[in-house]
Amino acid sequence: MSFLHKKRNYILSLQIITFLCCITLAQIYYDRERPPFTTKLPKVERHLIPAKILPYTHFGFKTFLGDLYWIRAVQDFPSWDAKNPFFLNYFTN
């Protein structure tokens, strides 16, 4: 290899390393300036039918309320704090 070819490879390598360092520093700066990511959603007030009454309230739709409770449980799961026993009633129902 000639001297110019080695010099060109060295300069190209230096440019790539500088570019990657700039990207890393820009990402670190961006992450520090942004508020932390959270999945907590505002608390939603839900009123559930007791599990014992549920089989008698299907109004002709055998699985309608079960499906409704399942959809609400999936939607409310991210906001659950894992301490409130109210959420476990979804699974009971």
C-alpha positions in Angstrom: 0.0 0.0 0.0 1.1 3.4 -0.7 1.6 6.2 1.8 -1.4 8.1 0.4 -3.7 5.1 0.6 -2.7 4.5 4.3 -3.2 8.2 5.1 -6.7 8.2 3.4 -7.7 5.1 5.4 -6.5 6.7 8.6 -8.4 9.9 7.9 -11.6 7.9 7.0 -11.3 5.9 10.3 -10.8 9.1 12.3 -13.9 10.6 10.7 -16.0 7.5 11.4 -14.9 7.4 15.0 -15.6 11.2 15.4 -19.0 10.8 13.9 -20.0 7.9 16.2 -18.8 9.9 19.2 -20.9 12.9 18.2 -23.9 10.6 17.8 -23.3 9.1 21.3 -22.9 12.5 22.9 -26.0 13.9 21.2 -28.0 11.0 22.4 -26.8 11.3 26.0 -27.6 15.1 25.9 -31.1 14.4 24.5 -31.8 11.7 27.1 -30.8 14.0 30.0 -33.0 16.9 28.7 -36.2 14.8 28.3 -38.5 13.8 31.2 -38.3 10.2 32.1 -40.5 7.7 30.3 -43.5 6.4 32.2 -46.3 4.0 31.4 -48.5 5.2 34.3 -51.9 6.4 33.1 -54.4 8.5 35.0 -56.6 6.4 37.3 -59.9 5.4 35.8 -63.0 4.8 38.1 -64.7 1.5 37.3 -67.7 -0.1 38.8 -67.9 -3.9 38.6 -70.8 -6.2 38.9 -70.1 -8.8 41.6 -68.9 -12.2 40.2 -71.9 -14.1 41.6 -74.4 -12.0 39.6 -72.5 -12.1 36.4 -73.9 -15.4 35.0 -77.4 -14.0 35.3 -76.8 -10.7 33.6 -75.7 -11.7 30.1 -78.9 -10.3 28.5 -78.9 -13.0 25.9 -75.3 -12.4 24.9 -73.5 -15.3 26.7 -70.1 -13.7 26.7 -70.7 -10.0 26.2 -70.0 -8.9 29.8 -67.0 -11.2 30.0 -65.6 -9.7 26.8 -66.3 -6.2 28.1 -64.5 -6.9 31.4 -61.6 -8.5 29.5 -61.2 -5.4 27.3 -61.3 -3.1 30.3 -58.9 -5.2 32.2 -56.4 -5.0 29.4 -56.8 -1.3 29.0 -56.5 -0.6 32.8 -53.6 -3.0 33.4 -50.8 -0.3 32.7 -52.3 2.0 35.4 -52.6 -0.7 38.1 -50.2 -0.2 41.0 -50.2 -3.9 41.9 -51.6 -3.1 45.3 -55.2 -2.3 44.7 -57.3 -5.5 45.0 -60.0 -3.9 42.9 -58.2 -4.9 39.7 -58.2 -8.6 40.7 -62.0 -8.5 40.5 -61.7 -8.2 36.8 -60.1 -11.7 36.7 -62.7 -13.1 39.1 -65.4 -11.9 36.9 
